[in-house]
């Protein structure tokens, strides 16, 4: 069932392109919050953000100012005439935000990961119509993300959005969290109407990387961005490295370009149809070749079974990785892309061989039982 959430245009908030939600990672004082808000006012923001309850990894670190920051946030929003948003993780947070007329809530990645916590929030929001954004879970699990959204929808909320803030990974990468773009793209495919923001601050973990991720998100037709901005990032009590100064935020906004999904130009339409036809033809050939490859893999499985050879051949797999990556890189394909592609193909080939072995084994077992019964 497709969730009938409302597009951002029907949320009743200032709508600029792109939709910009900005503000400090944490509200630290009323002065800090107000100064930051006034510093980003000219950036065309639609929503002022600030964290009040901070789920820190280690106890004893700054965990937010809590309820007393709600009045600061409200006054800062009034000062620049912009709606305000904060993160909630418990029903008590929800109750306090509703009492202080906070306009928008968001659910953080750690909370999204826990269905019990999300359900508790959904129960607390029952009967309200407040907009809620849901950040992706820490793990790259689109079903968990959709499940959290569905719980809010079941509670009667219709102004529900999603925020892509990246995913934890054990791999050594440039970013704090892996973008893993295919997950939010799949979310958008499954819930086409859902407003989708990108949080490049949490993906990058470094201010100097934010522009490239922000622009890539807009190139993928995201509705907007959530960016962390602090009056003096070096003095921030949380996540100082990923926050921009108001001046850097204005420069970021100035550099961003908005892409369209299509164009009215007849020349563009003709050329894009030609190129899409070429892609369709290549895809057809590629699928035929993959099918042929899997047929051969199944035959190899049969041969291995007859000679009592294991399906997995680690040395052969290493040889394939090295030779194909070298070949692909000469053709201009990235090593990481090739590795992921080859891994998927290899896993399917192993499955084809194991399936062949299982089917053959079951057939022989049935034959033996039939012979015994004669």
C-alpha positions in Angstrom: 0.0 0.0 0.0 1.4 3.4 -1.0 1.5 5.8 1.9 -0.5 9.0 1.0 1.9 11.5 2.5 1.6 15.2 1.6 4.2 16.9 -0.6 6.2 19.7 0.9 4.2 22.3 -1.0 1.2 21.4 1.2 2.9 21.6 4.5 2.0 25.3 5.0 5.5 26.6 5.4 7.7 29.0 3.5 8.6 27.2 0.3 11.8 28.1 -1.5 13.9 26.1 -3.8 15.7 24.3 -2.4 13.9 23.9 0.9 16.6 24.9 3.5 16.6 23.8 7.1 19.6 25.3 9.0 20.8 26.1 12.4 23.2 24.9 15.1 23.7 21.2 16.0 22.8 22.2 19.5 21.2 25.1 21.2 23.9 26.1 23.8 22.5 29.5 25.0 19.8 31.9 23.9 22.4 34.3 22.7 24.2 31.7 20.6 21.0 30.5 19.0 19.7 34.0 18.2 23.0 35.2 16.8 23.2 32.1 14.6 19.6 32.5 13.4 20.2 36.2 12.5 23.4 35.2 10.7 21.6 32.7 8.4 18.4 34.7 7.9 19.6 36.1 4.6 20.2 32.5 3.3 16.6 32.0 2.4 16.0 29.3 5.0 12.5 27.8 5.4 13.1 26.2 8.8 15.3 27.0 11.7 16.8 23.9 13.5 18.5 23.3 16.8 19.1 20.2 18.8 17.9 20.3 22.5 18.3 16.7 23.5 21.5 15.2 22.2 22.0 11.4 22.1 25.7 11.3 22.8 27.8 8.1 22.4 29.6 8.7 25.7 28.0 9.8 29.0 29.3 12.9 30.6 29.5 14.8 27.3 27.2 17.7 26.4 23.7 16.1 26.1 21.8 19.3 25.3 20.0 22.0 27.3 16.7 20.2 27.2 13.3 21.8 27.9 14.7 25.3 28.7 15.9 25.6 25.1 12.4 25.4 23.7 11.7 29.0 24.6 15.0 30.1 23.1 14.2 28.3 19.9 10.7 29.8 19.7 12.0 33.3 20.3 14.8 32.9 17.7 12.3 31.7 15.1 10.0 34.7 15.9 13.0 37.0 15.5 13.6 36.0 11.9 10.0 35.0 11.2 10.8 31.4 10.3 9.2 28.1 11.7 11.4 26.1 14.1 12.3 22.4 14.4 14.0 20.1 16.9 14.7 16.4 17.4 12.6 14.3 19.6 13.4 10.8 21.0 10.9 10.2 23.8 7.1 10.9 24.3 8.2 13.4 27.0 10.1 15.4 24.3 7.0 15.3 22.1 4.8 16.6 24.9 7.2 19.5 25.7 7.5 20.5 22.0 3.7 20.5 21.5 3.3 22.6 24.7 5.8 25.2 23.3 4.2 25.2 19.8 7.3 23.9 18.0 6.4 23.8 14.3 8.3 20.7 13.1 9.9 17.7 14.7 12.4 15.2 13.4 13.3 11.7 14.6 17.0 11.0 14.7 18.9 8.1 13.2 19.5 6.3 16.5 15.8 6.4 17.3 14.7 5.3 13.9 16.7 2.2 14.4 14.5 1.2 17.3 10.9 0.3 16.3 9.8 0.3 20.0 11.0 3.9 20.3 9.4 5.0 17.1 6.1 3.4 18.1 6.2 5.3 21.4 6.7 8.6 19.5 3.8 7.7 17.1 1.5 7.0 20.1 2.5 10.4 21.6 1.7 12.1 18.3 -1.7 10.4 17.8 -4.3 13.0 17.1 -1.8 15.8 16.2 -1.1 17.2 12.7 2.5 18.4 13.3 5.0 17.8 10.5 7.6 15.1 11.3 10.8 14.3 9.4 12.4 10.8 9.9 16.1 10.4 9.5 17.4 7.2 8.0 18.4 4.5 10.5 22.1 4.1 11.3 22.2 0.8 9.3 21.5 0.8 5.6 18.1 -0.8 5.9 15.3 0.8 3.8 12.7 -1.4 5.3 13.5 -0.1 8.8 13.2 3.5 7.5 9.9 2.8 5.7 8.6 1.0 8.9 9.3 4.1 11.0 7.4 6.3 8.5 4.6 3.8 8.3 4.2 3.9 12.2 3.7 7.7 12.0 1.3 7.3 9.1 -0.7 4.8 11.1 -1.0 7.4 13.9 -2.8 9.7 11.4 0.1 12.0 10.4 0.3 13.0 6.8 3.0 15.6 6.8 5.8 13.2 7.0 9.2 13.7 5.4 12.5 11.9 5.3 16.1 13.0 5.9 19.1 11.2 4.4 22.0 11.6 6.9 24.2 8.7 5.7 24.9 5.2 7.2 27.5 3.8 9.6 30.2 1.7 7.9 33.2 -0.2 9.1 35.0 0.7 5.9 37.6 3.5 5.8 35.9 6.2 3.8 36.2 10.0 3.2 33.0 10.8 5.0 31.8 10.4 8.6 28.8 8.3 7.3 28.5 6.5 3.9 26.0 8.3 1.6 24.8 5.0 0.1 22.6 6.9 -2.3 20.7 3.8 -3.5 18.9 3.6 -0.1 17.2 7.0 -0.3 16.6 6.5 -4.0 14.8 3.3 -3.2 12.8 5.0 -0.4 11.7 7.7 -2.9 10.7 4.9 -5.4 8.6 3.2 -2.8 7.0 6.4 -1.4 7.2 8.8 -4.4 5.4 11.8 -2.7 7.5 11.9 0.4 9.6 15.1 0.9 13.2 14.2 1.0 16.0 16.3 2.5 19.7 15.6 2.6 21.8 16.2 5.8 25.3 16.7 4.3 26.6 17.8 7.7 26.2 14.3 9.2 27.2 12.6 6.0 30.4 14.5 5.7 31.5 15.2 9.2 33.6 18.0 7.8 32.6 21.4 6.6 34.9 21.5 3.6 33.1 18.4 2.1 29.5 19.6 2.5 29.1 21.4 -0.9 29.8 18.3 -3.1 27.3 16.1 -1.1 24.7 18.9 -1.0 25.0 19.5 -4.8 24.8 15.7 -5.5 21.6 15.5 -3.5 20.0 18.4 -5.5 21.2 16.7 -8.7 19.2 13.7 -7.5 16.1 15.9 -7.2 16.0 16.0 -3.4 13.6 18.6 -2.1 16.2 20.4 0.1 18.9 20.3 2.7 19.3 20.3 6.5 22.6 22.0 7.2 24.3 22.6 10.6 25.4 26.2 11.1 27.0 27.8 14.2 28.1 31.3 14.9 31.5 30.0 15.9 31.9 26.3 15.0 35.3 26.0 16.8 33.6 26.8 20.1 30.6 24.4 19.5 29.8 22.0 22.3 28.9 19.2 19.8 30.0 18.3 16.3 32.1 21.3 15.8 33.9 20.0 12.7 30.8 19.6 10.6 29.2 23.0 11.3 29.5 26.0 8.9 29.7 29.6 9.9 26.9 31.8 8.7 29.2 33.2 6.0 30.1 29.7 4.8 26.5 28.8 4.7 25.6 31.8 2.5 28.5 30.8 0.2 27.2 27.3 0.0 23.7 28.5 -0.9 25.1 30.8 -3.5 27.1 28.0 -5.2 24.3 25.5 -5.3 22.5 24.9 -8.6 18.9 23.5 -8.9 18.4 20.8 -11.5 15.2 20.0 -13.3 13.8 16.6 -14.1 13.1 17.5 -17.7 13.2 20.4 -20.3 10.7 21.7 -22.8 13.3 22.0 -25.6 12.5 19.8 -28.6 16.2 19.4 -29.2 16.7 18.1 -25.7 13.7 15.8 -25.9 14.9 14.3 -29.2 18.5 13.8 -28.0 17.5 12.3 -24.6 15.2 9.8 -26.4 18.1 8.7 -28.6 20.4 8.3 -25.7 17.8 6.4 -23.7 17.2 4.1 -26.6 21.0 3.3 -26.7 20.9 2.6 -23.0 17.9 0.3 -23.4 19.7 -1.6 -26.1 22.9 -2.0 -24.1 20.8 -3.1 -21.0 19.1 -5.8 -23.1 22.5 -7.1 -24.3 23.9 -7.0 -20.8 21.0 -9.0 -19.4 21.3 -11.6 -22.1 25.1 -11.9 -21.3 24.4 -12.1 -17.6 21.8 -14.9 -18.2 24.4 -16.8 -20.3 27.0 -16.3 -17.6 24.7 -17.8 -15.0 24.0 -20.8 -17.2 27.7 -21.4 -17.4 28.0 -21.0 -13.7 25.3 -23.6 -13.2 27.2 -26.0 -15.4 30.4 -25.4 -13.4 28.4 -26.3 -10.3 27.4 -29.6 -11.8 31.0 -30.3 -12.8 32.3 -29.4 -9.3 29.7 -31.7 -7.7 30.7 -34.7 -9.9 34.3 -34.2 -8.9 33.7 -33.4 -5.2 35.0 -29.9 -5.5 33.8 -27.0 -3.3 31.5 -24.4 -4.9 33.6 -21.5 -3.5 37.0 -21.0 -5.0 38.8 -18.2 -3.1 41.8 -18.1 -5.3 39.7 -17.9 -8.5 37.6 -15.2 -6.9 40.7 -13.1 -6.1 41.9 -13.6 -9.7 38.6 -12.4 -11.1 38.6 -9.3 -8.9 42.2 -8.3 -9.8 41.9 -9.0 -13.6 38.4 -7.5 -14.0 39.2 -4.4 -12.0 42.3 -3.7 -14.0 40.4 -4.2 -17.2 37.5 -2.0 -16.0 39.8 0.8 -14.8 41.4 0.9 -18.2 37.9 1.5 -19.6 37.3 4.4 -17.2 35.2 2.5 -14.6 35.9 3.1 -10.9 37.5 0.3 -8.8 34.8 0.6 -6.1 32.0 0.3 -8.6 33.6 -2.7 -10.2 34.2 -4.4 -6.9 30.5 -4.0 -5.9 29.3 -5.1 -9.3 31.5 -8.2 -9.4 30.6 -9.1 -5.8 26.9 -9.1 -6.7 27.5 -11.2 -9.8 29.8 -13.6 -7.9 27.2 -14.1 -5.2 24.5 -14.9 -7.7 26.9 -17.3 -9.6 27.6 -19.1 -6.2 23.8 -19.3 -5.6 23.3 -20.8 -9.1 25.9 -23.4 -8.5 24.6 -24.3 -5.0 21.1 -24.5 -6.4 22.3 -26.9 -9.1 24.0 -29.0 -6.4 20.9 -29.0 -4.2 18.5 -29.9 -7.0 20.8 -32.7 -8.3 21.4 -34.0 -4.8 17.7 -34.1 -4.1 17.0 -35.9 -7.4 19.6 -38.6 -6.7 18.3 -39.0 -3.1 14.7 -39.5 -4.5 16.0 -42.0 -7.1 17.8 -44.0 -4.4 14.6 -44.2 -2.2 12.6 -45.3 -5.3 15.1 -48.0 -6.1 15.0 -49.2 -2.5 11.2 -49.4 -2.7 11.2 -51.6 -5.8 
